[in-house]
Amino acid sequence: MAEEVKNYKGLTEKESMLADALFKAYKDHQALDKKDFDGLLDNDASAYRVQRQLTDLKDQRVGGYKVSLTSERTQKNVFS
């Protein structure tokens, strides 16, 4: 399998295309069709590159908290 060429920010063409599509959907307040992007990203590093590019495109300061609700115990504590 040939390795994809990455742009100057380290994104593959597919990653860059996804970041651009997400940004356009964000600006236009339009939903994307998940099936158009299924299987496009196959690992965490790729997803983080797309997330970083989208953040850069939005040109907004990042802030806030991330709450992990993956465990049943945490979910019960938060929603009880």
PDB file of N, CA, C and O in Angstrom, chain B, residues numbered from 101:
ATOM      1  N   MET B 101       0.841  -1.176   0.000  1.00  0.00           N
ATOM      2  CA  MET B 101       0.000   0.000   0.000  1.00  0.00           C
ATOM      3  C   MET B 101       0.890   1.245   0.000  1.00  0.00           C
ATOM      4  O   MET B 101       1.788   1.370   0.833  1.00  0.00           O
ATOM      5  N   ALA B 102       0.647   2.141  -0.910  1.00  0.00           N
ATOM      6  CA  ALA B 102       1.447   3.357  -1.029  1.00  0.00           C
ATOM      7  C   ALA B 102       1.077   4.335   0.081  1.00  0.00           C
ATOM      8  O   ALA B 102      -0.093   4.466   0.441  1.00  0.00           O
ATOM      9  N   GLU B 103       2.066   5.008   0.609  1.00  0.00           N
ATOM     10  CA  GLU B 103       1.837   6.005   1.647  1.00  0.00           C
ATOM     11  C   GLU B 103       1.323   7.288   1.010  1.00  0.00           C
ATOM     12  O   GLU B 103       1.818   7.718  -0.032  1.00  0.00           O
ATOM     13  N   GLU B 104       0.329   7.892   1.643  1.00  0.00           N
ATOM     14  CA  GLU B 104      -0.234   9.130   1.117  1.00  0.00           C
ATOM     15  C   GLU B 104       0.722  10.288   1.340  1.00  0.00           C
ATOM     16  O   GLU B 104       1.419  10.351   2.353  1.00  0.00           O
ATOM     17  N   VAL B 105       0.745  11.194   0.389  1.00  0.00           N
ATOM     18  CA  VAL B 105       1.555  12.397   0.510  1.00  0.00           C
ATOM     19  C   VAL B 105       0.859  13.336   1.474  1.00  0.00           C
ATOM     20  O   VAL B 105      -0.357  13.515   1.400  1.00  0.00           O
ATOM     21  N   LYS B 106       1.612  13.933   2.372  1.00  0.00           N
ATOM     22  CA  LYS B 106       1.039  14.848   3.354  1.00  0.00           C
ATOM     23  C   LYS B 106       1.397  16.281   2.989  1.00  0.00           C
ATOM     24  O   LYS B 106       2.447  16.541   2.401  1.00  0.00           O
ATOM     25  N   ASN B 107       0.506  17.211   3.347  1.00  0.00           N
ATOM     26  CA  ASN B 107       0.772  18.617   3.069  1.00  0.00           C
ATOM     27  C   ASN B 107       1.728  19.182   4.117  1.00  0.00           C
ATOM     28  O   ASN B 107       2.235  18.447   4.964  1.00  0.00           O
ATOM     29  N   TYR B 108       1.964  20.458   4.055  1.00  0.00           N
ATOM     30  CA  TYR B 108       2.944  21.084   4.939  1.00  0.00           C
ATOM     31  C   TYR B 108       2.545  20.987   6.414  1.00  0.00           C
ATOM     32  O   TYR B 108       3.407  21.107   7.285  1.00  0.00           O
ATOM     33  N   LYS B 109       1.276  20.776   6.711  1.00  0.00           N
ATOM     34  CA  LYS B 109       0.838  20.638   8.099  1.00  0.00           C
ATOM     35  C   LYS B 109       0.797  19.175   8.535  1.00  0.00           C
ATOM     36  O   LYS B 109       0.425  18.877   9.670  1.00  0.00           O
ATOM     37  N   GLY B 110       1.170  18.277   7.659  1.00  0.00           N
ATOM     38  CA  GLY B 110       1.204  16.863   8.008  1.00  0.00           C
ATOM     39  C   GLY B 110      -0.097  16.124   7.765  1.00  0.00           C
ATOM     40  O   GLY B 110      -0.227  14.971   8.175  1.00  0.00           O
ATOM     41  N   LEU B 111      -1.063  16.749   7.114  1.00  0.00           N
ATOM     42  CA  LEU B 111      -2.331  16.096   6.813  1.00  0.00           C
ATOM     43  C   LEU B 111      -2.266  15.409   5.454  1.00  0.00           C
ATOM     44  O   LEU B 111      -1.638  15.912   4.522  1.00  0.00           O
ATOM     45  N   THR B 112      -2.914  14.266   5.351  1.00  0.00           N
ATOM     46  CA  THR B 112      -3.061  13.628   4.051  1.00  0.00           C
ATOM     47  C   THR B 112      -4.125  14.398   3.267  1.00  0.00           C
ATOM     48  O   THR B 112      -4.818  15.251   3.823  1.00  0.00           O
ATOM     49  N   GLU B 113      -4.247  14.100   2.008  1.00  0.00           N
ATOM     50  CA  GLU B 113      -5.266  14.762   1.183  1.00  0.00           C
ATOM     51  C   GLU B 113      -6.663  14.482   1.733  1.00  0.00           C
ATOM     52  O   GLU B 113      -7.509  15.375   1.761  1.00  0.00           O
ATOM     53  N   LYS B 114      -6.908  13.243   2.170  1.00  0.00           N
ATOM     54  CA  LYS B 114      -8.219  12.886   2.721  1.00  0.00           C
ATOM     55  C   LYS B 114      -8.496  13.637   4.020  1.00  0.00           C
ATOM     56  O   LYS B 114      -9.608  14.120   4.237  1.00  0.00           O
ATOM     57  N   GLU B 115      -7.489  13.735   4.878  1.00  0.00           N
ATOM     58  CA  GLU B 115      -7.658  14.460   6.138  1.00  0.00           C
ATOM     59  C   GLU B 115      -7.956  15.929   5.886  1.00  0.00           C
ATOM     60  O   GLU B 115      -8.832  16.509   6.527  1.00  0.00           O
ATOM     61  N   SER B 116      -7.238  16.519   4.966  1.00  0.00           N
ATOM     62  CA  SER B 116      -7.439  17.918   4.628  1.00  0.00           C
ATOM     63  C   SER B 116      -8.838  18.141   4.059  1.00  0.00           C
ATOM     64  O   SER B 116      -9.502  19.122   4.395  1.00  0.00           O
ATOM     65  N   MET B 117      -9.284  17.225   3.197  1.00  0.00           N
ATOM     66  CA  MET B 117     -10.618  17.309   2.609  1.00  0.00           C
ATOM     67  C   MET B 117     -11.684  17.233   3.698  1.00  0.00           C
ATOM     68  O   MET B 117     -12.669  17.970   3.653  1.00  0.00           O
ATOM     69  N   LEU B 118     -11.496  16.343   4.681  1.00  0.00           N
ATOM     70  CA  LEU B 118     -12.465  16.211   5.763  1.00  0.00           C
ATOM     71  C   LEU B 118     -12.488  17.471   6.628  1.00  0.00           C
ATOM     72  O   LEU B 118     -13.563  17.957   6.978  1.00  0.00           O
ATOM     73  N   ALA B 119     -11.332  17.996   6.970  1.00  0.00           N
ATOM     74  CA  ALA B 119     -11.276  19.223   7.770  1.00  0.00           C
ATOM     75  C   ALA B 119     -11.977  20.368   7.038  1.00  0.00           C
ATOM     76  O   ALA B 119     -12.716  21.136   7.654  1.00  0.00           O
ATOM     77  N   ASP B 120     -11.751  20.484   5.745  1.00  0.00           N
ATOM     78  CA  ASP B 120     -12.408  21.534   4.955  1.00  0.00           C
ATOM     79  C   ASP B 120     -13.924  21.339   4.923  1.00  0.00           C
ATOM     80  O   ASP B 120     -14.679  22.305   5.032  1.00  0.00           O
ATOM     81  N   ALA B 121     -14.368  20.085   4.771  1.00  0.00           N
ATOM     82  CA  ALA B 121     -15.807  19.796   4.744  1.00  0.00           C
ATOM     83  C   ALA B 121     -16.447  20.110   6.092  1.00  0.00           C
ATOM     84  O   ALA B 121     -17.546  20.661   6.145  1.00  0.00           O
ATOM     85  N   LEU B 122     -15.767  19.763   7.175  1.00  0.00           N
ATOM     86  CA  LEU B 122     -16.279  20.068   8.511  1.00  0.00           C
ATOM     87  C   LEU B 122     -16.371  21.573   8.737  1.00  0.00           C
ATOM     88  O   LEU B 122     -17.339  22.065   9.315  1.00  0.00           O
ATOM     89  N   PHE B 123     -15.357  22.295   8.276  1.00  0.00           N
ATOM     90  CA  PHE B 123     -15.364  23.747   8.449  1.00  0.00           C
ATOM     91  C   PHE B 123     -16.485  24.391   7.633  1.00  0.00           C
ATOM     92  O   PHE B 123     -17.168  25.295   8.116  1.00  0.00           O
ATOM     93  N   LYS B 124     -16.672  23.933   6.415  1.00  0.00           N
ATOM     94  CA  LYS B 124     -17.749  24.478   5.578  1.00  0.00           C
ATOM     95  C   LYS B 124     -19.106  24.197   6.220  1.00  0.00           C
ATOM     96  O   LYS B 124     -19.974  25.070   6.241  1.00  0.00           O
ATOM     97  N   ALA B 125     -19.293  22.991   6.740  1.00  0.00           N
ATOM     98  CA  ALA B 125     -20.550  22.645   7.403  1.00  0.00           C
ATOM     99  C   ALA B 125     -20.767  23.521   8.637  1.00  0.00           C
ATOM    100  O   ALA B 125     -21.888  23.942   8.920  1.00  0.00           O
ATOM    101  N   TYR B 126     -19.698  23.785   9.356  1.00  0.00           N
ATOM    102  CA  TYR B 126     -19.755  24.648  10.546  1.00  0.00           C
ATOM    103  C   TYR B 126     -20.173  26.072  10.147  1.00  0.00           C
ATOM    104  O   TYR B 126     -21.069  26.654  10.757  1.00  0.00           O
ATOM    105  N   LYS B 127     -19.518  26.621   9.123  1.00  0.00           N
ATOM    106  CA  LYS B 127     -19.820  27.992   8.674  1.00  0.00           C
ATOM    107  C   LYS B 127     -21.235  28.113   8.125  1.00  0.00           C
ATOM    108  O   LYS B 127     -21.931  29.095   8.386  1.00  0.00           O
ATOM    109  N   ASP B 128     -21.655  27.105   7.362  1.00  0.00           N
ATOM    110  CA  ASP B 128     -22.951  27.152   6.682  1.00  0.00           C
ATOM    111  C   ASP B 128     -24.099  26.601   7.529  1.00  0.00           C
ATOM    112  O   ASP B 128     -25.254  26.623   7.103  1.00  0.00           O
ATOM    113  N   HIS B 129     -23.781  26.108   8.728  1.00  0.00           N
ATOM    114  CA  HIS B 129     -24.786  25.508   9.609  1.00  0.00           C
ATOM    115  C   HIS B 129     -25.528  24.375   8.900  1.00  0.00           C
ATOM    116  O   HIS B 129     -26.753  24.280   8.963  1.00  0.00           O
ATOM    117  N   GLN B 130     -24.765  23.524   8.229  1.00  0.00           N
ATOM    118  CA  GLN B 130     -25.322  22.395   7.489  1.00  0.00           C
ATOM    119  C   GLN B 130     -24.741  21.091   8.024  1.00  0.00           C
ATOM    120  O   GLN B 130     -23.548  21.004   8.312  1.00  0.00           O
ATOM    121  N   ALA B 131     -25.577  20.103   8.150  1.00  0.00           N
ATOM    122  CA  ALA B 131     -25.128  18.790   8.603  1.00  0.00           C
ATOM    123  C   ALA B 131     -24.432  18.054   7.458  1.00  0.00           C
ATOM    124  O   ALA B 131     -24.757  18.245   6.286  1.00  0.00           O
ATOM    125  N   LEU B 132     -23.476  17.218   7.821  1.00  0.00           N
ATOM    126  CA  LEU B 132     -22.817  16.350   6.852  1.00  0.00           C
ATOM    127  C   LEU B 132     -23.467  14.980   6.905  1.00  0.00           C
ATOM    128  O   LEU B 132     -24.041  14.601   7.926  1.00  0.00           O
ATOM    129  N   ASP B 133     -23.380  14.241   5.818  1.00  0.00           N
ATOM    130  CA  ASP B 133     -23.893  12.874   5.772  1.00  0.00           C
ATOM    131  C   ASP B 133     -22.763  11.930   6.191  1.00  0.00           C
ATOM    132  O   ASP B 133     -21.760  11.806   5.489  1.00  0.00           O
ATOM    133  N   LYS B 134     -22.932  11.276   7.324  1.00  0.00           N
ATOM    134  CA  LYS B 134     -21.888  10.424   7.893  1.00  0.00           C
ATOM    135  C   LYS B 134     -21.376   9.395   6.886  1.00  0.00           C
ATOM    136  O   LYS B 134     -20.180   9.105   6.849  1.00  0.00           O
ATOM    137  N   LYS B 135     -22.265   8.848   6.080  1.00  0.00           N
ATOM    138  CA  LYS B 135     -21.838   7.793   5.149  1.00  0.00           C
ATOM    139  C   LYS B 135     -20.823   8.298   4.119  1.00  0.00           C
ATOM    140  O   LYS B 135     -20.071   7.505   3.553  1.00  0.00           O
ATOM    141  N   ASP B 136     -20.800   9.588   3.879  1.00  0.00           N
ATOM    142  CA  ASP B 136     -19.833  10.150   2.938  1.00  0.00           C
ATOM    143  C   ASP B 136     -18.413  10.127   3.496  1.00  0.00           C
ATOM    144  O   ASP B 136     -17.446  10.287   2.753  1.00  0.00           O
ATOM    145  N   PHE B 137     -18.292   9.926   4.813  1.00  0.00           N
ATOM    146  CA  PHE B 137     -16.983  10.004   5.448  1.00  0.00           C
ATOM    147  C   PHE B 137     -16.612   8.742   6.221  1.00  0.00           C
ATOM    148  O   PHE B 137     -15.546   8.687   6.834  1.00  0.00           O
ATOM    149  N   ASP B 138     -17.476   7.729   6.200  1.00  0.00           N
ATOM    150  CA  ASP B 138     -17.189   6.467   6.884  1.00  0.00           C
ATOM    151  C   ASP B 138     -15.879   5.871   6.396  1.00  0.00           C
ATOM    152  O   ASP B 138     -15.631   5.777   5.194  1.00  0.00           O
ATOM    153  N   GLY B 139     -15.050   5.473   7.344  1.00  0.00           N
ATOM    154  CA  GLY B 139     -13.795   4.813   7.012  1.00  0.00           C
ATOM    155  C   GLY B 139     -12.692   5.738   6.553  1.00  0.00           C
ATOM    156  O   GLY B 139     -11.602   5.273   6.220  1.00  0.00           O
ATOM    157  N   LEU B 140     -12.941   7.026   6.527  1.00  0.00           N
ATOM    158  CA  LEU B 140     -11.942   7.972   6.042  1.00  0.00           C
ATOM    159  C   LEU B 140     -10.747   8.061   6.991  1.00  0.00           C
ATOM    160  O   LEU B 140      -9.601   8.139   6.549  1.00  0.00           O
ATOM    161  N   LEU B 141     -11.015   8.048   8.276  1.00  0.00           N
ATOM    162  CA  LEU B 141      -9.953   8.090   9.277  1.00  0.00           C
ATOM    163  C   LEU B 141      -9.875   6.725   9.942  1.00  0.00           C
ATOM    164  O   LEU B 141     -10.888   6.158  10.352  1.00  0.00           O
ATOM    165  N   ASP B 142      -8.662   6.209  10.040  1.00  0.00           N
ATOM    166  CA  ASP B 142      -8.537   4.859  10.587  1.00  0.00           C
ATOM    167  C   ASP B 142      -7.691   4.772  11.850  1.00  0.00           C
ATOM    168  O   ASP B 142      -7.378   3.676  12.315  1.00  0.00           O
ATOM    169  N   ASN B 143      -7.316   5.937  12.414  1.00  0.00           N
ATOM    170  CA  ASN B 143      -6.547   5.901  13.655  1.00  0.00           C
ATOM    171  C   ASN B 143      -6.670   7.237  14.386  1.00  0.00           C
ATOM    172  O   ASN B 143      -7.095   8.244  13.819  1.00  0.00           O
ATOM    173  N   ASP B 144      -6.289   7.214  15.653  1.00  0.00           N
ATOM    174  CA  ASP B 144      -6.411   8.408  16.485  1.00  0.00           C
ATOM    175  C   ASP B 144      -5.552   9.561  15.979  1.00  0.00           C
ATOM    176  O   ASP B 144      -5.994  10.710  15.987  1.00  0.00           O
ATOM    177  N   ALA B 145      -4.340   9.270  15.542  1.00  0.00           N
ATOM    178  CA  ALA B 145      -3.435  10.335  15.081  1.00  0.00           C
ATOM    179  C   ALA B 145      -4.048  11.099  13.912  1.00  0.00           C
ATOM    180  O   ALA B 145      -3.947  12.324  13.836  1.00  0.00           O
ATOM    181  N   SER B 146      -4.675  10.375  13.015  1.00  0.00           N
ATOM    182  CA  SER B 146      -5.333  11.000  11.867  1.00  0.00           C
ATOM    183  C   SER B 146      -6.485  11.892  12.327  1.00  0.00           C
ATOM    184  O   SER B 146      -6.649  13.006  11.830  1.00  0.00           O
ATOM    185  N   ALA B 147      -7.275  11.404  13.269  1.00  0.00           N
ATOM    186  CA  ALA B 147      -8.402  12.184  13.793  1.00  0.00           C
ATOM    187  C   ALA B 147      -7.915  13.452  14.494  1.00  0.00           C
ATOM    188  O   ALA B 147      -8.519  14.515  14.353  1.00  0.00           O
ATOM    189  N   TYR B 148      -6.828  13.335  15.244  1.00  0.00           N
ATOM    190  CA  TYR B 148      -6.291  14.514  15.929  1.00  0.00           C
ATOM    191  C   TYR B 148      -5.744  15.544  14.940  1.00  0.00           C
ATOM    192  O   TYR B 148      -5.846  16.747  15.181  1.00  0.00           O
ATOM    193  N   ARG B 149      -5.165  15.082  13.828  1.00  0.00           N
ATOM    194  CA  ARG B 149      -4.687  16.036  12.811  1.00  0.00           C
ATOM    195  C   ARG B 149      -5.864  16.798  12.207  1.00  0.00           C
ATOM    196  O   ARG B 149      -5.773  18.007  11.995  1.00  0.00           O
ATOM    197  N   VAL B 150      -6.963  16.106  11.930  1.00  0.00           N
ATOM    198  CA  VAL B 150      -8.159  16.764  11.386  1.00  0.00           C
ATOM    199  C   VAL B 150      -8.722  17.750  12.411  1.00  0.00           C
ATOM    200  O   VAL B 150      -9.096  18.867  12.056  1.00  0.00           O
ATOM    201  N   GLN B 151      -8.782  17.343  13.672  1.00  0.00           N
ATOM    202  CA  GLN B 151      -9.281  18.220  14.716  1.00  0.00           C
ATOM    203  C   GLN B 151      -8.430  19.483  14.830  1.00  0.00           C
ATOM    204  O   GLN B 151      -8.970  20.581  14.965  1.00  0.00           O
ATOM    205  N   ARG B 152      -7.119  19.338  14.776  1.00  0.00           N
ATOM    206  CA  ARG B 152      -6.219  20.499  14.871  1.00  0.00           C
ATOM    207  C   ARG B 152      -6.429  21.440  13.684  1.00  0.00           C
ATOM    208  O   ARG B 152      -6.469  22.659  13.852  1.00  0.00           O
ATOM    209  N   GLN B 153      -6.562  20.869  12.489  1.00  0.00           N
ATOM    210  CA  GLN B 153      -6.781  21.685  11.297  1.00  0.00           C
ATOM    211  C   GLN B 153      -8.115  22.415  11.379  1.00  0.00           C
ATOM    212  O   GLN B 153      -8.196  23.592  11.025  1.00  0.00           O
ATOM    213  N   LEU B 154      -9.161  21.737  11.838  1.00  0.00           N
ATOM    214  CA  LEU B 154     -10.470  22.377  11.975  1.00  0.00           C
ATOM    215  C   LEU B 154     -10.387  23.520  12.976  1.00  0.00           C
ATOM    216  O   LEU B 154     -10.945  24.591  12.740  1.00  0.00           O
ATOM    217  N   THR B 155      -9.699  23.305  14.085  1.00  0.00           N
ATOM    218  CA  THR B 155      -9.520  24.354  15.087  1.00  0.00           C
ATOM    219  C   THR B 155      -8.790  25.552  14.485  1.00  0.00           C
ATOM    220  O   THR B 155      -9.157  26.699  14.739  1.00  0.00           O
ATOM    221  N   ASP B 156      -7.767  25.287  13.694  1.00  0.00           N
ATOM    222  CA  ASP B 156      -7.039  26.372  13.030  1.00  0.00           C
ATOM    223  C   ASP B 156      -7.937  27.136  12.059  1.00  0.00           C
ATOM    224  O   ASP B 156      -7.896  28.365  12.008  1.00  0.00           O
ATOM    225  N   LEU B 157      -8.741  26.413  11.295  1.00  0.00           N
ATOM    226  CA  LEU B 157      -9.637  27.051  10.332  1.00  0.00           C
ATOM    227  C   LEU B 157     -10.675  27.935  11.031  1.00  0.00           C
ATOM    228  O   LEU B 157     -11.026  29.001  10.526  1.00  0.00           O
ATOM    229  N   LYS B 158     -11.156  27.494  12.178  1.00  0.00           N
ATOM    230  CA  LYS B 158     -12.155  28.269  12.919  1.00  0.00           C
ATOM    231  C   LYS B 158     -11.545  29.526  13.531  1.00  0.00           C
ATOM    232  O   LYS B 158     -12.263  30.479  13.833  1.00  0.00           O
ATOM    233  N   ASP B 159     -10.250  29.534  13.713  1.00  0.00           N
ATOM    234  CA  ASP B 159      -9.524  30.693  14.237  1.00  0.00           C
ATOM    235  C   ASP B 159     -10.152  31.207  15.533  1.00  0.00           C
ATOM    236  O   ASP B 159     -10.339  32.409  15.723  1.00  0.00           O
ATOM    237  N   GLN B 160     -10.469  30.267  16.408  1.00  0.00           N
ATOM    238  CA  GLN B 160     -11.024  30.618  17.704  1.00  0.00           C
ATOM    239  C   GLN B 160     -10.160  30.000  18.796  1.00  0.00           C
ATOM    240  O   GLN B 160      -9.549  28.947  18.611  1.00  0.00           O
ATOM    241  N   ARG B 161     -10.126  30.663  19.907  1.00  0.00           N
ATOM    242  CA  ARG B 161      -9.403  30.145  21.052  1.00  0.00           C
ATOM    243  C   ARG B 161     -10.103  28.896  21.575  1.00  0.00           C
ATOM    244  O   ARG B 161     -11.329  28.863  21.686  1.00  0.00           O
ATOM    245  N   VAL B 162      -9.336  27.891  21.889  1.00  0.00           N
ATOM    246  CA  VAL B 162      -9.896  26.651  22.415  1.00  0.00           C
ATOM    247  C   VAL B 162      -9.918  26.731  23.931  1.00  0.00           C
ATOM    248  O   VAL B 162      -8.939  27.150  24.548  1.00  0.00           O
ATOM    249  N   GLY B 163     -11.015  26.337  24.525  1.00  0.00           N
ATOM    250  CA  GLY B 163     -11.119  26.341  25.976  1.00  0.00           C
ATOM    251  C   GLY B 163     -12.296  25.509  26.421  1.00  0.00           C
ATOM    252  O   GLY B 163     -13.192  25.200  25.635  1.00  0.00           O
ATOM    253  N   GLY B 164     -12.284  25.158  27.659  1.00  0.00           N
ATOM    254  CA  GLY B 164     -13.394  24.390  28.201  1.00  0.00           C
ATOM    255  C   GLY B 164     -12.913  23.143  28.891  1.00  0.00           C
ATOM    256  O   GLY B 164     -11.725  22.977  29.164  1.00  0.00           O
ATOM    257  N   TYR B 165     -13.844  22.281  29.165  1.00  0.00           N
ATOM    258  CA  TYR B 165     -13.567  21.038  29.868  1.00  0.00           C
ATOM    259  C   TYR B 165     -14.076  19.867  29.058  1.00  0.00           C
ATOM    260  O   TYR B 165     -15.064  19.975  28.331  1.00  0.00           O
ATOM    261  N   LYS B 166     -13.395  18.759  29.191  1.00  0.00           N
ATOM    262  CA  LYS B 166     -13.841  17.520  28.570  1.00  0.00           C
ATOM    263  C   LYS B 166     -14.253  16.582  29.693  1.00  0.00           C
ATOM    264  O   LYS B 166     -13.486  16.333  30.623  1.00  0.00           O
ATOM    265  N   VAL B 167     -15.455  16.071  29.598  1.00  0.00           N
ATOM    266  CA  VAL B 167     -15.957  15.149  30.604  1.00  0.00           C
ATOM    267  C   VAL B 167     -16.104  13.790  29.958  1.00  0.00           C
ATOM    268  O   VAL B 167     -16.803  13.644  28.955  1.00  0.00           O
ATOM    269  N   SER B 168     -15.455  12.805  30.523  1.00  0.00           N
ATOM    270  CA  SER B 168     -15.544  11.448  30.007  1.00  0.00           C
ATOM    271  C   SER B 168     -16.736  10.750  30.642  1.00  0.00           C
ATOM    272  O   SER B 168     -16.809  10.617  31.863  1.00  0.00           O
ATOM    273  N   LEU B 169     -17.650  10.314  29.825  1.00  0.00           N
ATOM    274  CA  LEU B 169     -18.836   9.614  30.327  1.00  0.00           C
ATOM    275  C   LEU B 169     -18.887   8.187  29.790  1.00  0.00           C
ATOM    276  O   LEU B 169     -19.961   7.667  29.489  1.00  0.00           O
ATOM    277  N   THR B 170     -17.729   7.566  29.673  1.00  0.00           N
ATOM    278  CA  THR B 170     -17.694   6.232  29.084  1.00  0.00           C
ATOM    279  C   THR B 170     -18.008   5.125  30.077  1.00  0.00           C
ATOM    280  O   THR B 170     -18.479   4.060  29.676  1.00  0.00           O
ATOM    281  N   SER B 171     -17.761   5.347  31.349  1.00  0.00           N
ATOM    282  CA  SER B 171     -18.038   4.283  32.316  1.00  0.00           C
ATOM    283  C   SER B 171     -19.453   4.432  32.868  1.00  0.00           C
ATOM    284  O   SER B 171     -19.973   5.539  33.005  1.00  0.00           O
ATOM    285  N   GLU B 172     -20.053   3.307  33.175  1.00  0.00           N
ATOM    286  CA  GLU B 172     -21.404   3.305  33.737  1.00  0.00           C
ATOM    287  C   GLU B 172     -21.423   4.022  35.086  1.00  0.00           C
ATOM    288  O   GLU B 172     -22.379   4.728  35.407  1.00  0.00           O
ATOM    289  N   ARG B 173     -20.365   3.837  35.873  1.00  0.00           N
ATOM    290  CA  ARG B 173     -20.290   4.488  37.188  1.00  0.00           C
ATOM    291  C   ARG B 173     -20.297   6.020  37.036  1.00  0.00           C
ATOM    292  O   ARG B 173     -21.017   6.715  37.752  1.00  0.00           O
ATOM    293  N   THR B 174     -19.499   6.528  36.112  1.00  0.00           N
ATOM    294  CA  THR B 174     -19.451   7.990  35.888  1.00  0.00           C
ATOM    295  C   THR B 174     -20.803   8.497  35.410  1.00  0.00           C
ATOM    296  O   THR B 174     -21.267   9.544  35.861  1.00  0.00           O
ATOM    297  N   GLN B 175     -21.427   7.779  34.518  1.00  0.00           N
ATOM    298  CA  GLN B 175     -22.732   8.183  34.009  1.00  0.00           C
ATOM    299  C   GLN B 175     -23.757   8.259  35.131  1.00  0.00           C
ATOM    300  O   GLN B 175     -24.555   9.195  35.180  1.00  0.00           O
ATOM    301  N   LYS B 176     -23.744   7.288  36.028  1.00  0.00           N
ATOM    302  CA  LYS B 176     -24.682   7.299  37.157  1.00  0.00           C
ATOM    303  C   LYS B 176     -24.433   8.481  38.076  1.00  0.00           C
ATOM    304  O   LYS B 176     -25.378   9.090  38.578  1.00  0.00           O
ATOM    305  N   ASN B 177     -23.160   8.809  38.299  1.00  0.00           N
ATOM    306  CA  ASN B 177     -22.827   9.939  39.168  1.00  0.00           C
ATOM    307  C   ASN B 177     -23.252  11.261  38.556  1.00  0.00           C
ATOM    308  O   ASN B 177     -23.701  12.154  39.274  1.00  0.00           O
ATOM    309  N   VAL B 178     -23.122  11.403  37.265  1.00  0.00           N
ATOM    310  CA  VAL B 178     -23.450  12.663  36.598  1.00  0.00           C
ATOM    311  C   VAL B 178     -24.954  12.823  36.414  1.00  0.00           C
ATOM    312  O   VAL B 178     -25.487  13.921  36.579  1.00  0.00           O
ATOM    313  N   PHE B 179     -25.636  11.741  36.075  1.00  0.00           N
ATOM    314  CA  PHE B 179     -27.045  11.848  35.718  1.00  0.00           C
ATOM    315  C   PHE B 179     -28.011  11.398  36.819  1.00  0.00           C
ATOM    316  O   PHE B 179     -29.208  11.256  36.569  1.00  0.00           O
ATOM    317  N   SER B 180     -27.507  11.176  38.019  1.00  0.00           N
ATOM    318  CA  SER B 180     -28.418  10.738  39.092  1.00  0.00           C
ATOM    319  C   SER B 180     -28.836  11.888  39.974  1.00  0.00           C
ATOM    320  O   SER B 180     -29.598  11.694  40.921  1.00  0.00           O
TER     321      SER B 180
END
